[in-house]
Amino acid sequence: MLVAAAAPQSPAFGKGKPPNKARPVQFRLPIWLGAPSEKAESEVATSNLKITADKAPIKVSAWRGPESPALLFVALDLVGDIATADQARKAIVDEVHALSIQFWAGLISGQEQMFVVQEPTGDRVLFQQKLQELTQIGKAGLLESVQPVADLATGVLLNSEVRVAIVFITDSDIGNYRADYLNPPVNASDGRDLSRRFAGRALQEKISRMAQLMARNQVPLFIVHIDPGLDPLNRSYHNGLKQLAEVSGGKCLLSKSRGDIPLNIHEAFQWAKSFHLAEFTLEGPKRGYKRLEVELAEDRKSLALRLVHPARVFLP
């Protein structure tokens, strides 16, 4: 944690103490050189990029490409229709078996109490077995488990030399959470009760708080919703999921039909596999969020790449 500068000493006690130096904080930033479907040129070195935090240049100390070792955490929150969930499981198995040798996959149950079902492994058959054995019943859990999953993945990222990403598969309905986000009218005659006038206010407030915390993690999150509800409150919920994913540089993919499920899971895996990782340190007298900008150096702008990355990082 950063330490505030000490106040100057009075003349009676001699010279004031110099302010304590801020502790450098390590960051590992995911950067995509265009969307995976664009098949952009991957031969871009750190010297070809200009990265700034609040307009101040950043010196990248390490740069890892998509061919480098990586861990993919696959988290599941599937408590709805069994046939739809089974289709998602099959698509996950197909994607994991198709992973290159440098990828290891871990399995997490993302219900109310998050737990690791299988630590990251290169054994595809073992992963498939654990996935098929996993039974999830009860209430939806993504809103309760996504932060612990992100914390776990960020801890692994910062204590290893590999890239890390999360693919979170869910069929959650906002009405199936243990917490009540539906705002049932308690006193409909109270015209000043704005939380009752605007449905979903409790949900919006929770998502806003979660997004602030999720922005402090450094692992990209890709959410695939395989059975999204179409009512207004669920639509608001889906917008919230997009917000949670995008603060990490990730995405939320909504399946409009069963046919979309394998396509969206494939896209999520493609994004999770294809990013570069820039390592750097930041320090400063103030804690808070730093706005990031990444652009190509002048001699590489002819590539016309659409760089994708988190919009900010948090300096604790």
MIBAPA-676343 format. One line per 8 residues: their letters; for each residue x, y, z of C-alpha. Coordinates in nm, 4 decimals. Example, Ala and Ser with C-alpha at 12.3 -4.5 7.8 and 13.67 -1.06 7.14 Angstrom:
REM MIBAPA-676343
as	1.2300/-0.4500/0.7800 | 1.3670/-0.1060/0.7140
END
This chain:
REM MIBAPA-676343
mlvaaaap	0.0000/0.0000/0.0000 | 0.1215/0.3444/-0.0793 | 0.2415/0.5572/0.2093 | 0.1506/0.9248/0.2257 | 0.4321/1.1755/0.2257 | 0.5402/1.2768/0.5727 | 0.4595/1.6318/0.6821 | 0.7595/1.8700/0.7037
qspafgkg	0.9248/1.8932/1.0457 | 0.9248/2.2285/1.2253 | 1.2538/2.4244/1.2266 | 1.3024/2.3344/1.5965 | 1.3563/1.9737/1.4984 | 1.5883/2.0390/1.2043 | 1.5238/1.9386/0.8473 | 1.2097/1.7585/0.7555
kppnkarp	1.2148/1.3906/0.6648 | 1.1956/1.3104/0.2974 | 0.8656/1.1600/0.1868 | 0.8468/0.7817/0.1806 | 0.8908/0.6383/-0.1652 | 0.5904/0.4721/-0.3180 | 0.6247/0.0966/-0.3578 | 0.6375/-0.0094/-0.7228
vqfrlpiw	0.3348/-0.2199/-0.8186 | 0.3610/-0.4913/-1.0808 | 0.1070/-0.5045/-1.3647 | 0.0501/-0.7488/-1.6478 | -0.1680/-0.6014/-1.9188 | -0.3488/-0.8125/-2.1822 | -0.3349/-0.6606/-2.5298 | -0.4998/-0.7958/-2.8448
lgapseka	-0.3676/-0.7001/-3.1871 | -0.7128/-0.6875/-3.3390 | -0.9918/-0.9437/-3.2957 | -0.8887/-1.3121/-3.3276 | -1.1003/-1.3421/-3.6438 | -0.8970/-1.0664/-3.8080 | -0.5818/-1.2834/-3.7917 | -0.3674/-0.9762/-3.7455
esevatsn	0.0100/-0.9861/-3.7721 | 0.1535/-1.1035/-3.4390 | 0.5118/-0.9892/-3.4995 | 0.4853/-0.6731/-3.2935 | 0.7535/-0.5981/-3.0362 | 0.7305/-0.3622/-2.7399 | 0.9378/-0.1136/-2.9374 | 0.6467/-0.0980/-3.1828
lkitadka	0.4014/0.0108/-2.9123 | 0.3468/0.3290/-2.7167 | 0.1824/0.2614/-2.3795 | 0.0914/0.5365/-2.1334 | -0.0812/0.5553/-1.7950 | -0.2446/0.8937/-1.7371 | -0.0328/1.0249/-2.0287 | 0.2949/0.9105/-1.8640
pikvsawr	0.5034/0.6674/-2.0741 | 0.5347/0.3087/-1.9500 | 0.8463/0.0972/-1.9909 | 0.7520/-0.2639/-2.0651 | 0.9869/-0.5083/-1.8927 | 0.8514/-0.8287/-2.0494 | 0.6351/-0.9127/-2.3503 | 0.4699/-1.2515/-2.4052
gpespall	0.2868/-1.3530/-2.7198 | 0.0030/-1.5978/-2.7909 | 0.2550/-1.8766/-2.8440 | 0.3744/-1.8494/-2.4809 | 0.2475/-2.0801/-2.1993 | -0.0978/-1.9968/-2.0638 | -0.3571/-2.1103/-1.8111 | -0.7280/-2.0977/-1.8934
fvaldlvg	-0.9697/-2.1132/-1.6022 | -1.3099/-2.2411/-1.7158 | -1.5813/-2.1466/-1.4648 | -1.9355/-2.2864/-1.4791 | -2.2624/-2.1561/-1.3360 | -2.5178/-2.3861/-1.5024 | -2.8336/-2.4541/-1.3004 | -3.1033/-2.4254/-1.5695
diatadqa	-3.2113/-2.6459/-1.8577 | -3.0073/-2.9691/-1.8600 | -3.0069/-3.0128/-2.2373 | -2.8756/-2.6594/-2.2896 | -2.6082/-2.7094/-2.0235 | -2.5007/-3.0391/-2.1817 | -2.4595/-2.8640/-2.5168 | -2.2338/-2.6091/-2.3493
rkaivdev	-2.0309/-2.8838/-2.1811 | -1.9765/-3.0568/-2.5143 | -1.8576/-2.7323/-2.6716 | -1.6164/-2.6758/-2.3805 | -1.4742/-3.0272/-2.4178 | -1.4199/-2.9692/-2.7891 | -1.2380/-2.6416/-2.7240 | -1.0171/-2.7860/-2.4481
halsiqfw	-0.9175/-3.0847/-2.6630 | -0.8280/-2.8432/-2.9437 | -0.5905/-2.6399/-2.7248 | -0.2251/-2.6345/-2.8220 | 0.0300/-2.7972/-2.5945 | 0.1277/-2.4674/-2.4254 | -0.2216/-2.4332/-2.2716 | -0.3313/-2.5864/-1.9432
aglisgqe	-0.6974/-2.5737/-1.8384 | -0.8490/-2.5552/-1.4904 | -1.2132/-2.6103/-1.3927 | -1.4033/-2.3990/-1.1384 | -1.7558/-2.4250/-1.0035 | -1.8894/-2.0697/-1.0153 | -2.1935/-2.1058/-0.7948 | -2.2524/-1.9169/-0.4703
qmfvvqep	-1.9510/-2.0844/-0.3092 | -1.6703/-2.0868/-0.5639 | -1.4424/-2.3895/-0.5542 | -1.1739/-2.5353/-0.7786 | -1.2919/-2.8652/-0.9278 | -0.9685/-2.9313/-1.1170 | -0.6425/-2.7415/-1.0901 | -0.4892/-2.6402/-1.4242
tgdrvlfq	-0.3744/-2.9478/-1.6109 | -0.2485/-3.0462/-1.9517 | -0.4431/-3.3721/-1.9286 | -0.7437/-3.3150/-2.1554 | -0.9058/-3.6482/-2.0655 | -0.8870/-3.5685/-1.6925 | -1.0407/-3.2250/-1.7513 | -1.3236/-3.3820/-1.9509
qklqeltq	-1.3863/-3.6363/-1.6762 | -1.4062/-3.3675/-1.4068 | -1.6366/-3.1568/-1.6241 | -1.8743/-3.4471/-1.6829 | -1.8773/-3.5315/-1.3106 | -1.9577/-3.1748/-1.2055 | -2.3186/-3.1396/-1.0916 | -2.4647/-2.7953/-1.0302
igkaglle	-2.8080/-2.7423/-0.8784 | -2.9807/-2.4664/-0.6874 | -2.9490/-2.0933/-0.7332 | -2.7524/-1.8871/-0.9829 | -2.4136/-1.7830/-0.8524 | -2.2137/-1.5754/-1.1015 | -2.2564/-1.2446/-0.9185 | -2.1289/-1.4053/-0.5978
svqpvadl	-1.8445/-1.6087/-0.7492 | -1.6998/-1.3984/-1.0318 | -1.4936/-1.1762/-0.7991 | -1.3323/-1.4709/-0.6109 | -1.2598/-1.6382/-0.9454 | -1.0938/-1.3195/-1.0741 | -0.8968/-1.2806/-0.7497 | -0.7716/-1.6378/-0.7759
atgvllns	-0.6704/-1.5988/-1.1399 | -0.4942/-1.2670/-1.0760 | -0.2990/-1.4232/-0.7894 | -0.1817/-1.7003/-1.0222 | -0.0917/-1.4468/-1.2912 | 0.1224/-1.2307/-1.0627 | 0.3047/-1.5290/-0.9134 | 0.3915/-1.7097/-1.2349
evrvaivf	0.5457/-1.6521/-1.5759 | 0.2403/-1.7474/-1.7821 | -0.0594/-1.5738/-1.9345 | -0.3939/-1.6331/-1.7579 | -0.7554/-1.5877/-1.8741 | -1.1055/-1.6812/-1.7539 | -1.3905/-1.8242/-1.9602 | -1.7104/-1.8113/-1.7520
itdsdign	-2.0116/-2.0068/-1.8831 | -2.3504/-1.9268/-1.7285 | -2.7246/-1.9721/-1.7806 | -2.8116/-1.7508/-1.4846 | -3.1456/-1.5728/-1.4612 | -3.1580/-1.2616/-1.2448 | -3.4711/-1.3964/-1.0754 | -3.2926/-1.7154/-0.9686
yradylnp	-3.0407/-1.5541/-0.7343 | -3.0703/-1.6035/-0.3612 | -3.0455/-1.2265/-0.3196 | -3.3518/-1.0336/-0.4338 | -3.2734/-0.8054/-0.7285 | -3.6344/-0.7781/-0.8454 | -3.7266/-0.4853/-0.6184 | -4.0776/-0.6035/-0.5229
pvnasdgr	-4.2954/-0.3089/-0.4201 | -4.3052/-0.2782/-0.0421 | -4.4913/0.0493/-0.0274 | -4.6275/0.1295/-0.3717 | -4.7888/0.4475/-0.2380 | -4.4505/0.5981/-0.1491 | -4.3810/0.8092/-0.4558 | -4.0437/0.9182/-0.3194
dlsrrfag	-3.9056/0.5625/-0.3093 | -3.6987/0.5716/-0.6300 | -3.5740/0.2153/-0.5826 | -3.9342/0.1014/-0.6293 | -4.0014/0.3349/-0.9199 | -3.7057/0.2116/-1.1271 | -3.6913/-0.1652/-1.1534 | -3.3415/-0.3079/-1.1278
ralqekis	-3.1966/-0.0247/-0.9202 | -3.0553/-0.2686/-0.6627 | -2.8953/-0.4697/-0.9426 | -2.7457/-0.1621/-1.1077 | -2.5963/-0.0476/-0.7780 | -2.4427/-0.3905/-0.7156 | -2.2963/-0.4110/-1.0675 | -2.1471/-0.0634/-1.0301
rmaqlmar	-1.9754/-0.1634/-0.7042 | -1.8546/-0.4902/-0.8561 | -1.7131/-0.3193/-1.1646 | -1.4995/-0.0941/-0.9444 | -1.3535/-0.4021/-0.7738 | -1.3196/-0.6075/-1.0918 | -1.1123/-0.3292/-1.2489 | -0.8455/-0.4027/-0.9864
nqvplfiv	-0.7895/-0.7525/-1.1243 | -0.5553/-0.8135/-1.4153 | -0.6944/-1.1244/-1.5829 | -0.9280/-1.0921/-1.8853 | -1.2771/-1.2325/-1.8272 | -1.4942/-1.3755/-2.1051 | -1.8558/-1.4485/-2.0116 | -2.0744/-1.6676/-2.2305
hidpgldp	-2.4438/-1.6633/-2.1426 | -2.6035/-1.9687/-2.3028 | -2.9692/-1.8991/-2.2160 | -3.0293/-1.5253/-2.1635 | -3.3722/-1.4114/-2.0519 | -3.5472/-1.1503/-2.2657 | -3.7394/-0.9496/-2.0060 | -3.6253/-0.5941/-1.9201
lnrsyhng	-3.4612/-0.6848/-1.5887 | -3.2597/-0.9668/-1.7437 | -3.1556/-0.7324/-2.0234 | -3.0280/-0.4948/-1.7566 | -2.8478/-0.7914/-1.5991 | -2.6799/-0.8754/-1.9301 | -2.5634/-0.5155/-1.9666 | -2.4125/-0.5511/-1.6203
lkqlaevs	-2.2310/-0.8693/-1.7208 | -2.0886/-0.6874/-2.0228 | -1.9656/-0.4132/-1.7930 | -1.7944/-0.6649/-1.5619 | -1.6222/-0.8383/-1.8526 | -1.5148/-0.5254/-2.0368 | -1.3398/-0.3616/-1.7395 | -1.0894/-0.6492/-1.7608
ggkcllsk	-1.0495/-0.6163/-2.1365 | -1.2799/-0.9146/-2.1915 | -1.6222/-0.9599/-2.3459 | -1.9706/-1.0937/-2.2729 | -2.1278/-1.3068/-2.5464 | -2.5043/-1.3712/-2.5426 | -2.6488/-1.6771/-2.7160 | -2.9706/-1.5905/-2.8984
srgdipln	-3.0362/-1.9568/-2.9777 | -2.8919/-2.2992/-2.9015 | -2.7037/-2.2802/-3.2286 | -2.5108/-1.9832/-3.0908 | -2.3778/-2.1743/-2.7898 | -2.0832/-2.3563/-2.9540 | -2.0071/-2.0513/-3.1673 | -1.9925/-1.8169/-2.8697
iheafqwa	-1.7886/-2.0593/-2.6594 | -1.5457/-2.0967/-2.9497 | -1.5172/-1.7185/-2.9815 | -1.4549/-1.6808/-2.6074 | -1.1760/-1.9377/-2.6216 | -1.0252/-1.7649/-2.9258 | -1.0084/-1.4350/-2.7388 | -0.8741/-1.6062/-2.4251
ksfhlaef	-0.5921/-1.7682/-2.6226 | -0.4813/-1.4893/-2.8525 | -0.3679/-1.1997/-2.6360 | -0.0204/-1.0632/-2.5751 | 0.0897/-0.9793/-2.2215 | 0.2836/-0.6632/-2.1347 | 0.4551/-0.6567/-1.7964 | 0.5453/-0.3261/-1.6287
tlegpkrg	0.5517/-0.1482/-1.2936 | 0.3815/0.1692/-1.1779 | 0.4309/0.3833/-0.8719 | 0.3000/0.7148/-0.7541 | 0.2053/0.9254/-0.4537 | -0.1663/0.8601/-0.4953 | -0.3675/0.5410/-0.5080 | -0.6439/0.5133/-0.7625
ykrlevel	-0.7216/0.4298/-1.1227 | -0.4816/0.5085/-1.4050 | -0.6159/0.5509/-1.7556 | -0.4314/0.3398/-2.0116 | -0.3651/0.4163/-2.3750 | -0.1931/0.1790/-2.6168 | -0.1099/0.2728/-2.9736 | 0.1285/0.1679/-3.2452
aedrksla	0.4533/0.3540/-3.2899 | 0.4750/0.5762/-3.5946 | 0.6722/0.3210/-3.7955 | 0.4030/0.0532/-3.7445 | 0.0834/0.2522/-3.7901 | 0.0589/0.1271/-4.1451 | -0.0564/-0.2073/-3.9992 | -0.3894/-0.0429/-3.9076
lrlvhpar	-0.4373/-0.2782/-3.6133 | -0.7312/-0.2283/-3.3757 | -0.5635/-0.2632/-3.0365 | -0.7874/-0.4028/-2.7612 | -0.6969/-0.3706/-2.3931 | -0.8396/-0.2732/-2.0508 | -0.9146/0.0966/-2.0270 | -0.7508/0.1430/-1.6859
vflp	-0.5577/-0.0179/-1.4025 | -0.5810/0.0373/-1.0276 | -0.2760/0.1544/-0.8304 | -0.3295/0.0384/-0.4682
END
